[in-house]
Amino acid sequence: MATVGTFDGFHLGHQSILEKIKKIAAAKNLLSTIVTFDPHPKKVLGNPNAGEVSILTTTEEKLRIFREAQIDQVAVIPFNREFAKIPPAEFVRKILVEKLAVKEMVIGHDHHFGRNRQGGLEELQQLGRELQFSVSRVPGFSLNGELISSSLIRKLLEAGEVEKAARYMGRPYSLFGVVVKGDGRGKKMGFPTANIDSHHEDKLIPATGVYAVDVVMEMLLYKGMMNIGIRPTFEFDSLTLEVHIFNFDAQIYGKPLEVRFKKFIRPERKFPGMEALREQLLKDKQICENT
């Protein structure tokens, strides 16, 4: 009992597919199986002139999510240009049937596979008749009249709409990273921040601005506020990710943490000086504490 896909963002539509394969697997005493790819196919096959590929969910995150969803087995296929050339029929025969012994498949409403995405529902059903497995398709998942997709969630996050993105994903969008040393300016204003070095270079960073967040570190949950931007008050150029954790005062350089985005508070802007910035941060903190 298997499904195949990138599952980027693992949104409500993806979750409906997983619920179906788990239900069928349990009823027919089959193993629930997910076949996915690393890196994201767009990273390998994307137009080099179209800019960097931003992903919502790294392979490590997906594996953790699948484990929590109690999926029996996950096959992560290394995706490269050579693999991309495999015709749809060969992919199904050699990987799904011969290696994974698939008896039933569930696919999403827009699923395509194989070289140049040539394989679709009809091709898969024909192969199923030849190779003795059945195929069913899950319709697209809509919320408030809007069809949920990974590309839609990317657009929402790029616009700072983290609350709407969370509704469509069924959970807050997260960034994982390691705390690195900053310049200490926040501490001088009474707002010490943890500068975050994101684990994954392709991971999507939401729009610049100030956010109410939750921070998960060493199995504990803290409230906080995060700034994503170039800190124009201090005339910095490079993008920084820094989070102020409320009611927390400990040395955490080098420690991993997760930042969960709850609400966009305001855009980043330049202040006339440190005191004006500090006054605004006090207002931001009050909003975040009540979020």
Residue pairs with C-beta under 8 A, 6 or more apart in sequence:
1 21
1 24
1 25
1 28
1 30
1 31
1 32
1 33
1 102
1 103
1 104
1 105
1 106
2 21
2 32
2 33
2 34
2 35
2 96
2 100
2 102
2 104
2 105
2 106
3 17
3 18
3 21
3 33
3 34
3 35
3 105
3 106
3 107
3 108
4 34
4 35
4 36
4 96
4 105
4 107
4 111
4 113
5 14
5 17
5 34
5 35
5 36
5 107
5 108
5 111
6 36
6 37
6 40
6 41
6 150
7 14
7 34
7 36
7 57
7 62
8 40
8 55
8 56
8 57
8 150
9 56
9 57
9 150
9 153
9 154
9 169
10 56
10 57
10 62
10 65
10 169
11 141
11 148
11 149
11 150
11 153
11 168
11 169
11 170
12 141
12 143
12 148
12 168
12 169
12 170
13 108
13 138
13 140
13 141
13 148
13 149
14 108
15 170
16 138
16 141
17 106
17 107
17 108
17 138
18 32
18 34
18 66
18 69
18 71
20 106
20 136
20 138
21 32
21 33
21 34
21 106
22 32
22 69
22 70
22 71
24 30
24 104
24 106
25 31
25 32
25 72
26 32
28 103
28 104
30 103
30 104
31 72
31 73
32 71
32 72
32 73
33 71
33 72
33 73
33 74
33 75
33 100
33 102
34 66
34 71
34 73
34 74
34 75
35 74
35 75
35 77
35 95
35 96
35 100
36 59
36 62
36 74
36 75
36 76
36 77
37 76
37 77
37 78
37 79
38 59
38 76
38 77
38 78
38 79
39 59
39 79
39 202
40 53
40 55
40 79
40 202
41 79
41 84
42 53
43 53
43 55
43 202
44 79
44 80
44 81
44 84
45 81
45 84
46 53
52 202
53 202
54 154
54 202
54 203
54 204
54 205
55 200
55 202
55 203
55 204
56 150
56 153
56 154
56 157
56 169
56 173
56 203
56 204
57 65
58 176
58 199
58 200
58 203
59 76
60 176
60 199
61 174
61 176
63 74
63 76
66 74
75 95
75 99
75 100
77 83
77 95
84 115
85 115
86 114
86 115
87 114
87 115
87 118
88 113
88 114
88 115
88 118
88 119
88 123
88 124
88 127
89 114
89 119
89 123
89 127
90 114
91 113
91 114
91 119
92 113
92 114
92 119
92 124
92 127
92 131
93 127
93 131
96 102
96 105
96 133
97 131
97 133
102 133
103 132
103 133
103 134
104 133
104 134
104 135
104 136
105 124
105 128
105 133
105 134
105 135
105 136
106 135
106 136
106 137
106 138
107 121
107 124
107 135
107 136
107 137
107 138
108 137
108 138
108 140
109 137
109 138
109 139
109 140
110 140
111 120
111 121
111 137
112 118
112 119
112 120
113 119
113 124
121 135
121 137
124 135
125 135
128 134
128 135
140 147
140 148
140 149
141 147
141 148
142 148
143 167
143 168
146 152
148 168
152 168
153 165
153 168
153 169
153 173
154 204
156 162
156 164
156 165
156 168
157 165
157 173
157 204
157 206
157 207
158 204
158 206
158 207
159 207
160 206
160 207
160 209
160 211
160 264
160 267
161 264
162 172
162 173
162 206
162 211
162 261
162 262
162 263
162 264
163 262
163 263
163 264
165 173
165 261
166 172
166 173
166 261
166 262
172 214
172 260
172 261
172 262
173 206
173 260
173 261
174 258
174 259
174 260
174 261
175 196
175 198
175 203
175 205
175 241
175 258
175 259
175 261
176 198
176 199
176 200
176 203
176 256
176 257
176 258
176 259
177 196
177 197
177 198
177 199
177 241
177 256
177 257
177 259
178 196
178 197
178 199
178 254
178 255
178 256
178 257
179 194
179 195
179 196
179 197
179 252
179 253
179 254
179 255
179 256
179 257
180 195
180 196
180 197
180 253
180 254
181 195
181 253
182 193
182 195
182 240
182 242
185 231
185 234
185 274
186 192
186 193
186 242
186 244
187 193
188 274
189 274
189 277
189 278
189 281
190 278
191 244
191 278
191 281
191 285
192 244
192 249
193 227
193 242
193 243
193 244
194 242
194 243
194 244
194 245
194 252
194 257
195 240
195 241
195 242
196 241
196 242
196 243
196 257
196 259
197 241
198 205
198 241
199 256
205 228
205 239
205 241
206 228
206 261
207 228
207 264
208 228
208 229
208 230
208 239
208 267
208 268
209 227
209 228
209 229
209 264
209 265
209 266
209 267
209 268
210 225
210 226
210 227
210 264
210 265
210 266
210 267
210 268
210 284
211 225
211 226
211 227
211 228
211 261
211 262
211 263
211 264
211 265
212 223
212 225
212 262
212 263
212 265
212 287
212 288
212 291
213 223
213 224
213 225
213 226
213 243
213 259
213 260
213 261
213 262
213 288
214 221
214 222
214 223
214 224
214 259
214 260
214 262
215 221
215 222
215 223
215 224
215 243
215 245
215 257
215 258
215 259
215 260
216 222
216 257
216 258
216 260
217 245
217 252
217 255
217 256
217 257
217 258
218 255
222 245
222 246
222 247
222 248
223 245
223 246
223 247
223 288
223 289
224 243
224 244
224 245
224 246
224 248
224 259
224 288
225 243
225 244
225 246
225 265
225 284
225 285
225 288
226 241
226 242
226 243
226 244
226 259
226 261
227 240
227 241
227 242
227 243
227 268
228 239
228 240
228 241
228 268
229 239
229 240
229 268
230 236
230 237
230 238
230 239
230 240
230 268
231 240
231 268
232 268
232 269
232 270
233 270
233 271
233 273
233 274
233 277
241 259
243 259
244 281
244 285
246 285
246 288
246 289
262 291
263 288
263 291
265 284
265 287
265 288
266 284
271 277
271 280
